[in-house]
Amino acid sequence: MNDMRFLEASARVRASSLVDKGTFTELIGPADKRTSPHLPVLNEAVEFDDGIVTGIGLLGQHPAIVISQEGRFIGGAVGEVGGAKMVGALMLADELAAQTTDPARRPIVLISFETGGVRLHEANAGLLAHAECMDMLQTLRGRVPVVAMIGSKIGCFGGMGFVAAATDIIVMSESGRLGLTGPEVIEQEMGRSEFDASDRALVFRTTGGKHKYIVGDCNYLIADSLAAFHQQAALIADLDWPQIEAMRRIGSEAKVRAQMALTQKISESEPSDARDVWAMAGNTAPQTLVDMDLETFLSNVKRLPVEEA
């Protein structure tokens, strides 16, 4: 089972595989039948878990709170019930953190994102869920590591892209995609001449794991397997706080200034393709990175530096 691709796994399989074998217990599962109150009004089908699996397991001695989104249900979009499950899981992590001062037993949160963002059917309820998640991430900062795991088919876009950016660490596979606006939305609003969402190579060059690793939006780029994501989660669980804090993308004024300076530098170069950005990082033959195997890529790629002012 652990040799299975993370890309192809369901939310429930991903959730149980992220923690040590046999330790996962689901919280508010399908048997509880917590369904969206909004979808039936619109004659839409419901799911008894509302498209989000939450649970708890172990990574060594560390309690691991897991949140896993299911892209096969309304594209993994977050609504009132799913959002409440996410926030409840984050609150549980906060409670567990208050019960121990032992670093070896410090809880960790793992969020397997697979979502296009807010569930438009639920409008304000979905937006509120995003806001509550962001608020809980600030509550957990410096107490519980929160790790974004991105490698599923839908990717992580929309409001959930903001939530992922606010986590402590982002782990992606080459198959993972991350952005604030999905390719289809960009094409719809800006036109196909600006961004062709049907061009899969373009989409992955722009939002995929390799690009996000080069520009610093992704901390770890790993193989597309359940085993690889589990192994990386276990390694992160044992990191100390200075190591974790150094990997955050936001959270300090200096980091914000650095990110803005880098964004401006990229914009001023007027790149026509992600490969132009890769060249800015010092990759003299950026096209070769596209099809390069993961091990060779990690050994040879140069990343854009984000220097704090």
C-alpha positions in Angstrom: 0.0 0.0 0.0 2.8 2.5 0.9 4.2 2.1 -2.7 0.9 3.5 -4.0 1.2 7.0 -5.6 0.1 9.8 -3.3 -1.5 11.3 -6.4 -4.0 8.5 -6.9 -4.9 7.9 -3.2 -8.2 8.9 -1.7 -8.4 11.3 1.2 -8.9 8.5 3.7 -6.0 6.4 2.4 -3.7 9.4 2.5 -4.8 10.3 6.0 -4.1 6.8 7.4 -0.8 6.5 5.5 0.7 9.7 6.8 0.9 8.3 10.3 2.5 5.1 11.6 0.7 1.9 10.5 -2.2 0.9 12.6 -2.4 4.1 14.7 -4.9 6.2 12.8 -8.3 6.9 14.3 -10.8 8.9 12.3 -12.7 11.8 14.0 -16.2 12.6 12.9 -16.3 9.9 10.2 -19.0 9.0 7.7 -21.0 7.1 10.4 -21.6 10.4 12.1 -23.3 11.7 8.9 -22.3 15.3 9.3 -23.4 16.6 6.0 -23.7 20.1 4.5 -27.0 21.8 5.3 -26.7 23.9 2.2 -26.3 21.4 -0.6 -29.7 19.7 -0.4 -31.4 23.1 -0.8 -29.6 23.4 -4.2 -30.4 19.8 -5.1 -26.8 18.8 -4.8 -25.6 15.4 -3.5 -23.9 15.3 -0.1 -21.2 13.2 1.4 -21.4 11.9 5.0 -17.9 13.2 5.7 -18.4 16.4 3.6 -15.3 15.6 1.6 -12.8 16.0 4.5 -11.2 13.3 6.6 -9.8 14.3 10.0 -8.1 12.0 12.5 -5.3 11.3 14.9 -2.4 8.9 14.9 1.3 8.7 15.9 4.6 9.5 14.3 6.9 7.8 16.7 6.0 9.4 20.0 4.5 12.5 18.4 0.6 12.7 18.3 -0.2 13.6 14.7 -3.4 15.4 13.8 -4.3 14.7 10.2 -6.6 16.7 7.9 -7.1 15.2 4.4 -9.3 16.7 1.6 -11.1 14.7 -1.0 -11.0 16.2 -4.5 -13.5 13.8 -5.9 -16.3 15.6 -3.9 -17.0 19.1 -5.4 -13.3 19.4 -6.2 -12.3 19.4 -2.6 -14.0 22.8 -2.1 -14.4 23.8 1.6 -17.8 24.6 3.1 -19.3 25.0 6.6 -19.1 21.4 7.8 -15.7 20.6 6.2 -14.3 23.9 7.5 -15.6 23.2 11.0 -13.9 19.7 10.9 -10.6 21.3 9.9 -10.8 24.0 12.7 -11.8 21.3 15.3 -8.8 19.2 14.4 -6.5 22.3 14.8 -8.1 23.0 18.1 -7.4 19.4 19.2 -3.7 20.0 18.3 -3.7 23.1 20.5 -5.2 21.2 23.4 -2.6 18.4 23.1 0.2 20.9 23.0 -0.9 22.3 26.3 -0.6 18.9 27.9 3.2 18.3 27.3 6.5 20.2 27.4 8.4 17.2 26.1 9.7 17.9 22.6 9.7 14.2 21.8 5.9 14.2 22.4 5.1 17.5 20.7 2.0 17.2 18.5 2.2 17.9 14.8 -0.5 18.7 12.2 -0.4 17.3 8.7 -2.8 18.7 6.1 -3.2 16.9 2.8 -4.6 19.6 0.6 -6.7 18.7 -2.5 -8.9 21.6 -3.2 -9.9 24.4 -5.5 -10.7 26.7 -2.5 -14.0 28.0 -1.2 -17.2 26.0 -2.0 -19.2 28.6 -3.9 -22.4 26.8 -3.1 -21.9 27.9 0.5 -20.4 31.4 -0.1 -19.9 33.2 3.2 -19.8 29.9 5.2 -16.9 28.7 3.1 -15.1 32.0 3.4 -15.6 32.0 7.2 -14.1 28.5 7.3 -10.9 29.7 5.6 -10.7 32.7 8.0 -11.1 30.4 11.0 -8.4 28.1 9.7 -6.0 31.0 9.3 -6.8 32.2 12.8 -6.0 28.8 14.3 -2.7 28.6 12.4 -1.6 31.8 14.2 -2.7 30.3 17.5 -0.6 27.2 16.8 2.5 29.1 15.6 5.5 28.3 17.8 3.7 25.5 19.6 2.6 22.9 17.0 4.3 22.4 13.6 1.7 22.6 10.8 2.8 20.9 7.6 1.1 21.2 4.2 1.3 18.0 2.1 0.5 18.7 -1.6 0.6 15.9 -4.2 -3.0 15.1 -5.1 -4.8 15.5 -8.5 -6.7 18.7 -7.8 -3.8 20.5 -6.3 -4.2 23.4 -3.8 -5.7 26.6 -5.0 -8.0 29.5 -4.1 -8.4 30.4 -0.4 -6.8 27.1 0.6 -3.7 28.3 -1.2 -3.5 31.1 1.4 -3.9 28.6 4.2 -1.1 26.4 2.8 1.2 29.4 2.5 0.5 30.2 6.2 1.6 26.7 7.4 5.1 26.2 8.8 6.4 23.8 6.1 5.2 22.8 2.6 6.0 19.4 1.2 5.2 18.7 -2.4 5.7 16.0 -5.0 6.4 16.8 -8.7 2.7 16.0 -9.3 1.6 18.5 -6.7 0.3 21.9 -7.7 0.0 25.1 -5.7 -1.4 28.5 -6.4 -3.8 31.2 -5.3 -5.7 31.2 -8.6 -6.4 28.1 -10.5 -5.4 27.8 -14.2 -9.0 27.6 -15.4 -9.9 30.8 -13.5 -6.9 32.6 -15.0 -7.9 31.6 -18.5 -11.5 32.5 -17.9 -10.6 36.0 -16.5 -7.6 36.9 -18.6 -8.1 34.9 -21.8 -6.3 31.8 -23.3 -3.6 34.0 -24.8 -2.6 34.9 -21.3 -2.8 31.4 -19.9 -3.9 28.2 -21.6 -5.3 26.0 -18.9 -5.4 23.0 -21.4 -1.6 23.1 -21.7 -0.7 20.6 -19.0 3.0 21.2 -19.5 2.5 25.0 -19.0 0.3 24.4 -15.9 2.9 22.2 -14.2 5.8 24.5 -15.1 3.9 27.3 -13.5 2.2 25.7 -10.5 3.9 22.3 -10.1 6.3 21.0 -7.5 9.5 21.7 -9.3 8.7 25.3 -10.0 7.5 25.9 -6.4 10.7 24.3 -5.1 12.9 26.6 -7.2 11.1 29.8 -6.2 11.0 28.8 -2.5 7.2 28.2 -2.1 8.0 24.5 -1.3 10.4 23.4 1.4 10.7 19.7 0.5 10.2 18.1 -3.0 9.8 14.4 -2.6 8.7 11.3 -4.5 5.1 10.7 -5.4 4.3 7.8 -3.0 2.5 7.3 0.2 5.7 6.0 1.8 7.7 9.1 0.8 5.2 11.5 2.4 5.0 9.4 5.6 8.8 9.3 5.8 9.1 13.1 5.3 6.4 13.7 7.9 8.3 11.6 10.5 11.5 13.5 9.8 9.7 16.9 10.2 8.1 15.8 13.5 11.6 15.6 15.1 12.9 19.0 13.9 13.5 21.7 16.5 11.7 25.0 16.4 14.6 27.1 14.9 14.7 24.8 12.0 10.9 24.9 11.5 10.7 28.7 11.9 13.5 29.2 9.3 11.3 27.5 6.7 8.2 29.6 7.1 7.3 31.9 4.2 5.4 34.5 6.2 5.4 35.5 9.8 8.0 38.3 10.2 8.3 41.8 8.7 11.8 40.9 7.3 10.4 37.8 5.5 7.6 39.8 4.0 10.0 42.4 2.7 12.2 39.7 1.3 9.3 38.0 -0.5 8.1 41.3 -1.9 11.6 42.2 -3.2 12.0 38.8 -4.9 8.5 39.2 -6.5 9.4 42.6 -7.8 12.8 41.3 -9.2 11.0 38.6 -11.0 8.3 41.0 -12.3 10.9 43.5 -13.6 12.6 40.7 -15.6 9.2 40.3 -17.5 9.5 36.4 -17.8 7.4 34.9 -20.5 7.6 31.4 -19.0 8.5 29.7 -15.7 11.7 28.6 -17.4 12.8 32.2 -17.5 12.5 32.3 -13.7 14.5 29.1 -13.4 17.3 30.8 -15.5 17.2 33.8 -13.1 18.1 31.3 -10.3 21.2 30.3 -12.1 20.0 27.3 -14.0 21.9 27.6 -17.3 19.8 25.0 -19.1 16.3 25.4 -17.6 14.5 23.3 -20.2 16.5 20.2 -19.1 14.9 20.5 -15.6 11.4 19.7 -17.0 12.0 16.0 -17.6 14.8 15.5 -15.1 14.3 12.7 -12.6 13.8 13.8 -9.0 17.1 12.6 -7.6 19.1 14.3 -10.4 16.9 17.4 -10.2 17.5 17.8 -6.4 21.3 17.3 -6.9 21.7 19.9 -9.6 18.9 22.6 -9.4 19.6 26.1 -8.2 16.9 27.9 -6.2 16.1 31.6 -6.0 17.5 33.1 -2.8 15.1 34.9 -0.5 17.3 37.2 1.5 15.8 38.9 4.6 16.5 42.6 4.7 
